[in-house]
Amino acid sequence: MIPIQPGATPADAPTAVAPHSVTTVERGSFCLARCTCGWTGPARRSRDRARTDAEEHLSTPGAAPEARTI
C-alpha cells in the first residue's frame, strides 16, 4: 500500500507505474507493435520494423500512452 500524507486525498496519492510490455501482432500481411500502456505502433509490412518500433517505444523515457485507433 502506498502511504498517504495526513490531510491528503486518495487523488493526491502517487500511482505506481506499470512496466511496459510490448508484443507484435499480425493483421493479414501487416505487423504492428502493441504495448500494455495502450500505445500501438503503425502497421508495417516488415516484422523487423515493427520490432524496431517496439524497441523505440520502450527506450523512450516516460513514454506516454498515445493509442492509435485502427
For each residue, the residues with C-beta under 8 A, 3 or more apart:
1:
2: 13 14 15 16
3:
4: 8 9 10 12 13
5: 8 12
6:
7:
8: 4 5 12 13
9: 4 12 13
10: 4 13
11:
12: 4 5 8 9
13: 2 4 8 9 10
14: 2
15: 2
16: 2
17:
18: 36 37
19:
20: 35 36 37 39 57 58 63
21: 35 36
22: 33 34 35 36 54 57 58
23: 33 34 54
24: 31 32 33 34 47 50 51 54
25: 31 32 33 34
26: 30 31 47
27: 30 31 32 43
28:
29: 45
30: 26 27 43 44 45
31: 24 25 26 27 43 44 45 46 47 50
32: 24 25 27 40 41 42 43 44 50 53
33: 22 23 24 25 40 41 50 51 53 54 57
34: 22 23 24 25 39 40 41
35: 20 21 22 38 39 40 54 57 58 63 65
36: 18 20 21 22
37: 18 20 63 65
38: 35 65 66 67
39: 20 34 35 57 63 65 66 67 68
40: 32 33 34 35 67 68 70
41: 32 33 34 44 50 53 54 57 68
42: 32 53 68
43: 27 30 31 32 70
44: 30 31 32 41 47 49 50 53
45: 29 30 31 49
46: 31 49 50
47: 24 26 31 44 50 51
48: 51 52
49: 44 45 46 52 53
50: 24 31 32 33 41 44 46 47 53 54
51: 24 33 47 48 54 55
52: 48 49 55 56
53: 32 33 41 42 44 49 50 56 57
54: 22 23 24 33 35 41 50 51 57 58
55: 51 52 58 59
56: 52 53 59 60
57: 20 22 33 35 39 41 53 54 60 63
58: 20 22 35 54 55 63
59: 55 56
60: 56 57 63
61:
62:
63: 20 35 37 39 57 58 60
64:
65: 35 37 38 39
66: 38 39
67: 38 39 40
68: 39 40 41 42
69:
70: 40 43
